[in-house]
Amino acid sequence: MQKSNLIRIVGPSESIALALMALALILPAIMTDAAAVSVLTQFMIASMGALSVYIMLRMDLMFFAVPAFMAIGGYAAAILSARHDITDLSILTVTAFGLPFLLAIPLGLLVLRMKGVYFVLVTFVLAEIMPLILFETPGFTGGSNGIAGLPAVTVFGDTYAIESNNAVLMLAAGLALLSVVLTVALTRYFKSQFDSIREDEVLAQSVGLAVARYKIIGFCFAAGVAGLAGFALVEMLMTAHPSSFSAMSSVNYVAYAIVGGQSAILGPLVGAGILVWAANLFSLQGEISQGLFGLVLMLAVVFAKGGLIGLIQQYGVRVFSRKRRSTGQVKGQNEKEYV
């Protein structure tokens, strides 16, 4: 039996991820439960943040700067819509992705010189600095007041305005689908380069691979995807405020990617889905959820380095191996009986 064209092109995990996000575009049209719509919107935003981390993990780099780039993308979209009356979805999407992407180039040239724990610390410092910059520039960002009362995003001019919670969910799902497409395209196109860097960066450089170039490419795409998450977040909240981009929230995004598993793109989505659902189920907010996610992250690193997807893959391999052995034994017995 032949595999479908989609699976042949991108692989099973990536096909499932793309199908899930495409399905999510349909859900707002049939969902009526406001609480479920809210949780699903949070999941879409969380999945984009997790994908940003996943891109960097493909090069064995732990990335804590997601909230910083989310703030850049979110505030860029908020400033355009609230102060310049630019509400077109395509323009805001390009801005939310493009500005963090471009700013990541000079930042990457500096930050990516660091290795190991130093890179982790520097990216976390970036996440810590960003809210301070937002608070201390009231003329540009609104300071402690933020930018409130954002106008509705419009599609095809003023034909359709994204105002209801279901419409915001559709927007977030569309941005999440775009993020998955970009991540799949990036990680497949540069698969061999990213794998070489992850396995042995020194060896990769010694055989002539332009390690710095590929790390900057990954860093820029991670920043751009985080910017899309920030755009979705400010649209959900209808305001852009520094507190929405707390540095501690970076722990959440790293937890989503690590707990779900970094071996396949489906991992960050699974991790985001489970942890967002758990946080809402147990009404965990703020520092409590971040503390719990930090604990879950440590447990995952110690006991399940491959994450949930890795455990499922290991279990599948064991079951398949047992079936092959049992099939071989039965076949051998049948051959003996025939002889």
C-alpha positions as CSV (number, residue, x, y, z in Angstrom):
1,M,0.0,0.0,0.0
2,Q,1.5,3.3,-1.0
3,K,1.8,6.3,1.4
4,S,-0.1,9.5,0.6
5,N,1.7,12.2,-1.3
6,L,1.7,14.4,1.8
7,I,3.4,11.8,4.0
8,R,5.9,11.0,1.3
9,I,6.8,14.7,1.1
10,V,7.0,15.7,4.8
11,G,6.8,12.5,6.9
12,P,4.1,11.1,9.2
13,S,4.7,13.4,12.3
14,E,4.8,16.5,10.1
15,S,1.6,15.4,8.2
16,I,-0.2,14.9,11.5
17,A,0.9,18.3,12.8
18,L,-0.3,20.0,9.6
19,A,-3.6,18.1,9.6
20,L,-4.3,19.0,13.2
21,M,-3.7,22.7,12.6
22,A,-5.8,22.6,9.4
23,L,-8.6,21.0,11.3
24,A,-8.4,23.7,14.0
25,L,-9.3,26.2,11.3
26,I,-12.7,24.5,11.1
27,L,-13.5,24.2,14.8
28,P,-14.4,27.9,15.4
29,A,-17.3,27.5,13.1
30,I,-18.9,24.7,15.2
31,M,-17.7,25.5,18.7
32,T,-20.2,27.2,21.1
33,D,-18.5,26.6,24.5
34,A,-16.7,29.9,25.4
35,A,-14.4,28.1,27.8
36,A,-13.3,25.6,25.3
37,V,-12.7,28.3,22.7
38,S,-10.5,30.1,25.2
39,V,-8.5,27.0,26.1
40,L,-8.0,26.2,22.4
41,T,-6.8,29.7,21.6
42,Q,-4.3,29.4,24.5
43,F,-3.1,26.1,23.0
44,M,-2.6,27.7,19.6
45,I,-0.4,30.5,21.1
46,A,1.4,28.0,23.3
47,S,2.1,25.7,20.3
48,M,3.7,28.6,18.4
49,G,6.0,29.4,21.4
50,A,6.9,25.7,21.7
51,L,7.7,25.5,18.0
52,S,10.1,28.5,18.4
53,V,11.9,26.5,21.1
54,Y,11.8,23.3,19.0
55,I,13.6,25.0,16.1
56,M,16.5,25.9,18.3
57,L,16.5,22.5,20.0
58,R,17.1,20.9,16.6
59,M,20.5,22.5,16.9
60,D,20.9,21.5,20.5
61,L,20.3,25.0,21.8
62,M,18.1,25.7,24.7
63,F,16.2,28.9,23.9
64,F,14.6,31.1,26.6
65,A,14.1,34.3,24.6
66,V,10.6,33.4,23.3
67,P,8.8,36.1,25.4
68,A,11.1,38.8,24.1
69,F,10.4,38.1,20.5
70,M,6.7,37.6,21.2
71,A,6.7,41.1,22.7
72,I,8.4,42.5,19.6
73,G,5.9,40.9,17.2
74,G,2.9,41.6,19.4
75,Y,3.7,45.3,20.0
76,A,4.6,45.8,16.4
77,A,1.1,44.6,15.4
78,A,-0.5,46.6,18.2
79,I,1.2,49.8,17.3
80,L,0.3,49.5,13.6
81,S,-3.4,48.8,14.3
82,A,-4.0,51.1,17.3
83,R,-1.9,54.1,16.2
84,H,-1.7,53.9,12.4
85,D,-5.1,52.3,11.7
86,I,-3.5,49.5,9.8
87,T,-5.7,46.5,10.6
88,D,-5.2,44.3,7.5
89,L,-4.4,40.7,8.5
90,S,-1.7,40.1,5.9
91,I,0.2,43.3,6.8
92,L,0.1,42.6,10.5
93,T,1.2,39.0,10.0
94,V,4.2,39.9,7.8
95,T,5.2,42.6,10.4
96,A,4.8,40.3,13.4
97,F,7.0,37.7,11.8
98,G,9.4,40.0,9.8
99,L,10.4,42.5,12.5
100,P,11.5,39.9,15.1
101,F,13.2,38.0,12.2
102,L,15.2,41.0,11.2
103,L,16.1,42.1,14.7
104,A,17.3,38.5,15.4
105,I,20.1,38.9,12.8
106,P,22.3,41.4,14.8
107,L,21.2,39.8,18.1
108,G,22.1,36.3,16.8
109,L,25.6,37.5,15.7
110,L,26.2,38.4,19.4
111,V,24.2,35.8,21.3
112,L,25.1,32.7,19.2
113,R,28.8,33.2,20.1
114,M,27.9,31.8,23.5
115,K,27.8,28.1,24.1
116,G,26.1,25.8,26.6
117,V,24.8,27.3,29.8
118,Y,26.0,30.8,28.7
119,F,23.7,30.8,25.7
120,V,20.8,29.8,28.0
121,L,21.6,32.6,30.4
122,V,21.9,35.2,27.7
123,T,18.6,34.3,26.1
124,F,16.9,34.4,29.5
125,V,18.5,37.8,30.1
126,L,17.0,39.0,26.8
127,A,13.6,37.8,28.1
128,E,14.2,39.7,31.3
129,I,15.2,42.9,29.6
130,M,12.4,43.2,27.2
131,P,9.6,44.0,29.8
132,L,11.9,46.7,31.3
133,I,12.3,48.3,27.9
134,L,8.6,48.2,27.3
135,F,7.9,49.8,30.8
136,E,10.6,52.5,30.3
137,T,9.5,53.7,26.8
138,P,5.9,55.0,27.5
139,G,6.0,57.4,24.5
140,F,6.4,54.4,22.1
141,T,4.9,51.4,23.9
142,G,2.5,53.0,26.4
143,G,4.7,52.1,29.3
144,S,2.8,50.6,32.3
145,N,-0.5,51.3,30.6
146,G,0.4,49.3,27.5
147,I,-1.6,49.7,24.3
148,A,-5.3,49.0,25.0
149,G,-8.4,49.0,22.9
150,L,-6.9,47.4,19.8
151,P,-9.2,47.6,16.8
152,A,-10.4,44.4,15.2
153,V,-8.2,42.8,12.6
154,T,-9.7,42.9,9.1
155,V,-9.5,40.4,6.3
156,F,-9.8,41.4,2.6
157,G,-10.0,45.1,3.5
158,D,-13.0,45.7,5.7
159,T,-15.0,42.8,4.4
160,Y,-14.6,40.7,7.5
161,A,-13.6,41.9,11.0
162,I,-12.1,39.5,13.6
163,E,-14.1,40.5,16.7
164,S,-15.7,37.5,18.3
165,N,-13.8,34.9,20.4
166,N,-14.4,32.3,17.8
167,A,-12.9,34.6,15.1
168,V,-9.8,35.2,17.3
169,L,-9.5,31.4,17.6
170,M,-9.6,31.1,13.8
171,L,-6.9,33.8,13.6
172,A,-4.7,32.0,16.1
173,A,-5.2,28.7,14.4
174,G,-4.3,30.3,11.0
175,L,-1.1,31.7,12.6
176,A,-0.3,28.4,14.2
177,L,-0.8,26.6,10.9
178,L,1.6,29.1,9.2
179,S,4.1,28.5,12.0
180,V,3.9,24.7,11.5
181,V,4.4,25.2,7.7
182,L,7.4,27.5,8.3
183,T,8.9,25.1,10.9
184,V,8.5,22.0,8.7
185,A,10.0,23.8,5.6
186,L,13.0,25.1,7.7
187,T,13.8,21.8,9.5
188,R,13.4,19.7,6.4
189,Y,15.4,22.0,4.1
190,F,18.2,22.3,6.6
191,K,17.8,18.9,8.2
192,S,21.3,17.6,7.5
193,Q,22.9,20.8,8.6
194,F,20.9,21.1,11.8
195,D,21.5,17.4,12.6
196,S,25.2,17.8,12.1
197,I,25.3,20.8,14.5
198,R,23.3,19.0,17.1
199,E,25.4,15.9,17.0
200,D,28.8,17.5,17.0
201,E,29.2,21.2,16.3
202,V,33.0,21.1,16.3
203,L,33.2,18.2,13.9
204,A,30.6,19.9,11.6
205,Q,32.7,23.1,11.5
206,S,35.9,21.1,10.9
207,V,34.5,19.5,7.8
208,G,33.5,22.9,6.3
209,L,29.9,23.4,7.4
210,A,29.1,27.1,7.9
211,V,27.8,26.5,11.5
212,A,27.4,30.2,12.3
213,R,25.3,30.8,9.2
214,Y,22.8,28.0,9.9
215,K,22.5,28.8,13.6
216,I,21.6,32.4,12.7
217,I,19.0,31.1,10.1
218,G,17.4,29.0,12.8
219,F,17.6,31.8,15.4
220,C,15.8,34.2,13.0
221,F,13.0,31.7,12.2
222,A,12.6,31.0,15.9
223,A,12.3,34.7,16.5
224,G,9.8,35.1,13.7
225,V,7.6,32.2,14.9
226,A,7.6,33.7,18.4
227,G,6.5,37.0,16.9
228,L,3.5,35.3,15.4
229,A,2.7,33.9,18.8
230,G,2.9,37.5,20.3
231,F,0.5,38.8,17.6
232,A,-2.0,36.1,18.4
233,L,-1.6,36.8,22.2
234,V,-2.3,40.6,21.9
235,E,-5.3,39.8,19.7
236,M,-6.7,37.4,22.3
237,L,-6.2,39.9,25.1
238,M,-7.1,42.9,22.9
239,T,-4.3,44.8,24.5
240,A,-0.5,44.8,24.5
241,H,1.1,45.0,28.0
242,P,4.6,44.3,29.3
243,S,3.2,41.8,31.9
244,S,1.9,39.6,29.1
245,F,5.5,38.9,28.1
246,S,7.0,37.9,31.5
247,A,10.5,36.3,31.3
248,M,9.2,33.5,33.5
249,S,6.7,32.4,30.8
250,S,9.8,31.2,28.9
251,V,9.8,28.2,31.2
252,N,6.4,27.3,29.9
253,Y,7.4,27.3,26.3
254,V,10.6,25.2,27.0
255,A,8.5,22.8,29.0
256,Y,6.0,22.3,26.2
257,A,8.8,21.4,23.8
258,I,10.8,19.2,26.2
259,V,7.9,17.4,27.7
260,G,6.3,16.7,24.3
261,G,9.6,15.6,22.8
262,Q,12.1,17.2,20.5
263,S,12.6,14.3,18.1
264,A,9.6,15.3,15.9
265,I,7.5,18.4,15.3
266,L,4.5,16.7,16.8
267,G,6.3,16.8,20.2
268,P,5.9,20.5,21.0
269,L,2.3,20.4,19.9
270,V,1.5,17.4,22.2
271,G,3.4,19.0,25.1
272,A,1.6,22.3,24.6
273,G,-1.8,20.6,24.4
274,I,-1.3,18.5,27.6
275,L,0.2,21.2,29.8
276,V,-2.2,24.0,28.7
277,W,-5.1,21.6,29.3
278,A,-3.7,20.6,32.7
279,A,-3.2,24.3,33.7
280,N,-6.8,25.1,32.9
281,L,-8.2,22.0,34.4
282,F,-6.5,22.6,37.8
283,S,-6.9,26.4,37.5
284,L,-3.2,27.0,37.7
285,Q,-2.1,30.5,36.9
286,G,1.0,32.7,37.0
287,E,3.8,31.6,39.2
288,I,2.1,28.4,40.3
289,S,1.8,27.0,36.7
290,Q,5.4,28.1,35.9
291,G,6.7,26.4,39.0
292,L,4.8,23.2,38.1
293,F,6.0,23.3,34.5
294,G,9.6,23.8,35.8
295,L,9.2,20.7,38.0
296,V,7.7,18.7,35.1
297,L,10.5,19.9,32.9
298,M,13.2,18.6,35.3
299,L,11.4,15.3,35.6
300,A,11.2,15.0,31.8
301,V,14.9,15.8,31.4
302,V,15.9,13.2,34.0
303,F,13.4,10.3,33.2
304,A,12.2,10.9,29.7
305,K,14.8,12.7,27.6
306,G,12.9,12.0,24.4
307,G,9.6,13.4,25.9
308,L,6.2,11.8,25.4
309,I,6.7,11.3,21.7
310,G,10.0,9.6,22.4
311,L,8.3,7.2,24.9
312,I,5.6,6.5,22.3
313,Q,8.2,5.8,19.7
314,Q,10.2,3.5,22.0
315,Y,7.0,1.6,23.0
316,G,6.0,1.2,19.3
317,V,9.4,-0.1,18.4
318,R,9.2,-2.7,21.2
319,V,5.8,-3.8,20.2
320,F,6.8,-4.1,16.6
321,S,9.9,-6.0,17.5
322,R,7.9,-8.5,19.6
323,K,5.4,-9.0,16.8
324,R,8.2,-9.7,14.3
325,R,9.9,-12.2,16.7
326,S,6.6,-13.9,17.3
327,T,5.8,-14.0,13.6
328,G,9.2,-15.4,12.9
329,Q,8.8,-18.1,15.5
330,V,5.4,-19.1,14.2
331,K,6.7,-19.2,10.6
332,G,9.7,-21.3,11.7
333,Q,7.4,-23.8,13.5
334,N,5.1,-24.0,10.4
335,E,8.2,-24.7,8.2
336,K,9.3,-27.5,10.6
337,E,5.9,-29.1,10.6
338,Y,5.7,-29.0,6.8
339,V,9.1,-30.6,6.6
